[in-house]
Amino acid sequence: MLLEWDDKYSVKNYLIDEQHKKLFELANMADNMIGKQTDPAEIKKILAALFEYMRTHFHDEEVYMENIQYPSLELHKEKHKQIVTEMTTLVRNMKYDFKQQLVVIMEQWLLRHILQEDMGYAKYLEETNRKRMQKSATDVKSNEEHNTLLQKSVMETKKNVEIKKGKMHMYTCLCGKTYNISPDIHAKIQAGDGVKCPECTTFIKFVADIEV
């Protein structure tokens, strides 16, 4: 057995993984020919299957990389072209040791390209998803902070009798509601802690200073 499929080789895409599994199978079929009396027609059959899968796999893989906006897509395409050229040349120059040449093809492609270069877009997708999750968590935390600030502002607005005399800050939003914001919360908003209206969900905007 040349190499067995393992989940650590997964690129987290079902279609691509299934194609890679098939390529592992073809590689091992080629490896099993070593030391055995093999009909040249059988070798040609394996080669035909290999090249057919090469075209299908490279096309599907490039579409997938484009969909996930892989930044090294063009470089990867060039490597695909290089592999096709190298393998085509190798097959055309086969004269004596057909079986060994076939194993070289499978090893060069499978081990070097799939297990090394293809993992590049798998790692890119993993990193992209990680950043999205972090951003989502940050947005949730930010929204919670906004809601806390706004709730405090609204409570202070409703309890005017409890607000000390002095300057307040009027804010409004797209739905027309107004909020009297205390100086400490006003300072936080001006520093970048935006607050959203719970009704229209737009950020409240400063209008004017008022005396209470």
Buried (B, 14 or more C-beta within 10 A) or exposed (E): EBBEBEEEBBBEBEEBBEBBEBBBEBBBBBBBBEEEEBEEEBBEEBBEBBBEBBEEBBEBBBEBBEEBEBEBBEEBBEBBEEBBEEBEEBBEEBEEEBBEBBBBBBBBBBEEBBBEBBBBBBEBBEEEEEEEEEEEEEEEEEEEBBEEBBEBBBEBBEEEEEEEEEEBBBBBBEEEBEBBBBEEBBEBBEEEBBBBBBEEEEBBBEEEEEEE
